Amino acid sequence: MLYLKLMKKILSFPAYGNEELNTVAQTITYLSLGLILFSLIFMATVPFFAPGLFGRFLRQAGIIVPACTGIILLVRRKKLQLAVMALTTLLWLVVTINSITAGGVSAPIVIGYAIVILVSGLISNRTTGVITTFICIATGISIAAAEAAGILPEPITYSPAIRISIYIFFFLMIMTFQRVNVVNMMELIKRSKSNEARYRSLLENIPTTTYINNTDANAKTEYVSPQVEQLLGYPRNAFTDDPLFWTKILHPDDVEKVLAESHRTAETEEVFKMQYRLVTKSGQIVWVKDEAALVRDNENGTPLYWLGTWTDITSRKQAEEQQYDLVNGMTKRTIQLQTAADVARAATSILDINELLPNVVELIRDHFDYYYVGIFLIDEVDQWAVLRAATGEMGTKMIEAGHQLKLEDSSMIGWSLTHKEARIALDVGEDAVRFINPHLPLTRSEMALPLITHGEVIGAMTIQSEKPAAFSRVDITALQVMADLVANAIENARLFTDRVILNNELEAQNEELEQFTYTVSHDLRSPLVTIRGFLGYLKLDAESGDMERFNKDLNRIASAVDKMQALLNELLELSRVGRITNPPEDVPFEDIIQETAALLSVQLEAGNVQLIVSGKYPVIHADRIRIREVVQNLINNAVKFMGDQPAPTVEIGMDDLDSDDKPIFFIRDNGIGIHPDYHERIFGLFNRLDPDVEGTGIGLTIVKRIIEIHGGRIWLESEPGKGSTFFFTLPTAKDQKRT
Amino acid sequence: MAGEPIQVMLVEDNVDHAELVIRTLEEHRIANKVRHFLDGQSALDHLFHRGEYTDLANNPRPHVILLDLRLPRVDGIDVLKAIKESDELKAIPVVVLTTSEAEKDVARAYYNHANSYLVKPVGFEEFKKLMDDLGFYWLGWNTNPHSKE
């Protein structure tokens, strides 16, 4: 039992942590034990068949047994290299001594040296093996030379039994050596095989595709793990057969950058790390994370191959995108809400269109950081969309230039107006409908939104961005809401303006009514006082028989009645000016002058007045009959207040345009003139300058009324003795189209 | 009231009305000297002794002024203002005699220190009655300030 325990202890080896070293330790131990065993057996058995050799074998065992015990101890102390060297040296020593004493190089000696070389080769150190081999060869040659020279001692002749024993010893040693090594080798192979299977199964079951690429880009791909089939739908050999196959399924948008990075890392041998899209066999897009590193040889550092992984990050990307969309969308919605609120505030608080529209375009442009925003309104004749408000310097320029677009499909605005629909052009260059505008060179995307109120298109809004594809369907919805707000605000502003105009008209009419009442109470009363007063005297005249005074008083009554009649007629006329209007028409002003001249020919001739008509006249847009009345009244007045002018003339002409771009007409006379103090008063109702000259004081009031109804102005330049010039403005046919 | 004839200044653009006023006043022999002016300018010229009225002897200042409101050249209210703003003239009573019943005119007249506001009545008898009373009151009962001249 004790013996077995001892044996077990001797045969158990310290773990070297390395299969190869373990094998070496085992081999050395077995060989050493074998050596001890055989030298003891030889020593014990030799006296029986060759008693003369006992001393020799005793010496031999005396060296081998302690030496081998020491070697075994060295192995156990983990001094493996030392143990190998010691064993090699011991064996060499034994073989060499035996070869010298046995009389030269013989077959057993050769086998002895072979065993020495084998043992020294146990340590994977080539140099040691080579040195040992050379030493053995040199020793052999030296012994052979010594033998040839005959200086070797007399050889010992062994009996056949000893010789076969020595051979058996050698064979057993070789067998031990071989057995230990082969068994361990088999074990190693088996173990590495199971390891590879384990790693491979690990590699081929993780949710990542692994690949090994040759450093030579054109060489076959060495390995692609089977997950690739699930990831991309293509068979593994598609990738291994064609090393560039993966580049062929890259997403078109990613090709450029991925190849660039791939070439760059191949050049610099840095780690390749990218996220990009691949298109699967079924056409789906897969986001992958690709990481590949160059693997080098452990010893000399030469590049061996690229080891890489493909990880599917599609769901992560989608989540990221969703989150981005969500945040982006929310930010955008917030801005849109803010803008909508601001636009709504402006829409409800600003009632003047001319103030509201510039406000709205600036609001929208600023909030969304657009390039340009403009509002077009349809003109009265429904033919043109006229730019009414626009952002920036370019906008101001376009408005000043009277930028307008036809109501037809030739422009984005025209299209949205005729179709009552919003439209976007994301890359405007490719959209045939876009109207290329030299004032807006940076526009890359354009949106046109119709302004609709009560189902009727009143205009359109254009929104332009410097970014390509700046608008989505959702943007249309949000901005259309704003466009609707604007449309309603415009409608409200228009209604309000109409009301203001109406209010002003009412106020003016009220004032006139007051004036009228006053007039009736004064100017109509005045002839009544005369009539009733002189009727009383008429009776007295008749009673007293003073027929002369009777006739005089009767005339006073008659003229007062006439005056009343005239007053009533003109008052009626005045009230008609506001109430009864003829539809305005385009009429050349020259026609009006000619018609009036024909009507007044008798008066002009009677007063010997020369009428001069000079200059060229535009076509005006007005109530033809009323304007004729104006000219007639003014010429009449001129004739009436000629005084004692020897060469009375009335001149009709045209001056420059006034600040509203309306033509200024004038009627000039060389009559008595009017003091500047009265220039305002003469247009008032019943204000007459000269009680001696016939008239009711309504004529100029009517004139002023007619001009003002047409949106014009009337004024005069005059001084006593220097004649008078009456100026007035009227809208032209061209003006009418613009507003 | 030293027996010299009362000077009445009638400022009236309507000749018929002037004739009526003068005739009624004369009939009742209340006023023996009425001077009629057709417009405000000539009335003021007379009062201030300007233009054709520089001769003081022939153009004495009136003791009472009968003033119409709607006058050519210088309006009645402006005549009234000029009189009441003048230290020399403001003591002379000014009786507004007009066809206007408008409140605006009445207010403006009194605001500018008119001494009385009378509306010409429509009707012969009423007209005569007013002129009678006007004569009695302003030229009879009423004590006028002495002319400063």
Interface residues (C-beta under 8 A of the other chain):
Chain A: T517 Y518 S521 H522 D523 R525 S526 L528 V529 T530 R532 G533 F534 L535 G536 Y537 R556 A560 F686 R688 L689 D690 P691
Chain B: D13 N14 D16 H17 E19 L20 R23 L38 D39 R70 P72 R73 T98 T99 S100 E101 A102 K104 K120 P121 V122 G123 F124 E125 F127 K128
